Amino acid sequence: MFIDGQWIQAKDKKTFSVINPANGDVIGMIPDGGEAEAKMAVTAADKAFPLWSSRTAYQRSAFLYQAHTLMMENLEHLAGTMTQEQGKPIQAARNEVKYGADFLLWFAEEAKRIYGKTIPSSRADQRFMVIKQPVGVVAAITPWNYPMSMITRKVAPALAAGCTIVLKPAEATPLCAIEIFKLLEKAGLPKGVANLVTGLDPEPVGKVFMTDKRIAKLTFTGSTAIGKMLARGAAGQMKRVSLELGGHAPFIVCKDADPVHAAKGLSLVKFLNTGQACISPNRIYVHSTMKEAFLKVLTEKVAQMTAGNGMSPGVKIGPLVNAAAIEKVDSQVKDAIKKGATLVSGGFRIMDNEMDKGYFYAPTILDGVTEEMRIYREETFGPVLPVISYENEDDLLKMANDTDYGLAAYVYTKAHSTAMKFFEGLHFGIIGINDINPTSAAAPFGGMKMSGIGREGACEGIDEYLETKLGGFSLNG
Ligand code: NAP
């Protein structure tokens, strides 16, 4: 753990093991911290806040530029660590390292654009001035599926704004977090400004984050269930919260779309990170007249996808995170088949070529998915494509919006008017129109409804770490 500028063990020297999900190998022993370490980290962040927040925006920016440079210089090493710890194919890991580094660069720039404003007053003797100030100490919790970029997406804006931070990464991917913190240290991070608490049991750390009065803000990326629990806990002290939660993205192929182009796009986005992405398409609406052509291309694409250890060349499908993930995916597939869906391909755990030692599930296509099936509403977080035929495009918007989630949605159409109808009518925070990658450090990422509160990245991302303060100045003083 990295607390107050020191690398430390847990108080009682307890550790937990980290497993490579591709082969079950133990690849690290990590300090098993809890309440005591979380409190120490908050104390360090609280102590460092006056110093860090009084640094000029240019000084904070220079630090983030340096961290960005180091992250890019260490790209191969970081990507290798990620593939071994999280499982994604090495090229996808490289892409994530670049995406993660982008946040350091973006917020190095945004640090210098924390603007206030003046507002005209109706009184001749009065002036209004608005300034932005850092909220204070931030507590952050991140997931395992994007184990580096989800960290920089929070740490970079927090530090740019002048906040100090305590981070708890997912128990499955602490090595990635440690590598990022080593680089922050190397970039010249002052003592206590960013602190890392690792642990097997998230509850005691989460409790400190919800209840310690010194923490001004809680930022979380993970499941909706845990996000709701944390928001409820943080409400006791009215802490600021940002929540990036689960999703259930519709992927709409309109009647006028090119089914080949759409199927190619879908095969690329769905199997990214083996479907373990919050913006992964989870309900595929295809017009009945083009379903055959669409499924043909999709099936061909899926057949070309090699599963295996992400370090091996050519591998496109890495392992799922653990045995529970395999179980969840498989039970959704079985439930759908039982209720009438047709299995087009996949539908089983891969056990050959030594994959039985890891957690591999075959890329799967289900046709004839209906509302009654669990997969129609539950986030899958696995390599399964549930295809739903439709006849009437007028019903599509309603069907796609009929979910508690509201993170990402995708639409394929050739008509500008249809694109605009869906862009404006879909209740989701991110809409890809004929586009499968509507994300960037420069663009606001976040969801509506049960998918969360707040936005990360873009100019909105830094606002989440700033308070707005109004000054009313009388000239008669
Ligand atoms: P999760 O179980 O909610 O875990 C996320 C983080 O919360 C982990 O660090 C976890 O620690 C921690 N946590 C769990 N229980 C906690 C508690 N009682 N108190 C404090 N912290 C607690 O989610 P996950 O399975 O790791 O991640 C997948 C979910 O994240 C999916 O729903 C996905 O859609 C969502 N996600 C959303 C975004 C987005 O930007 N919207 C991005 C990526 C992922 P442990 O690991 O130690 O359990």
Residues whose N, C-alpha, C, O or C-beta is under 5 A from the ligand:
A	BS01	NAP	I141 T142 P143 W144 K168 P169 A170 E171 A172 G199 L200 P202 E203 G206 T221 G222 S223 T224 I226 E244 L245 G246 G247 A277 C278 S451
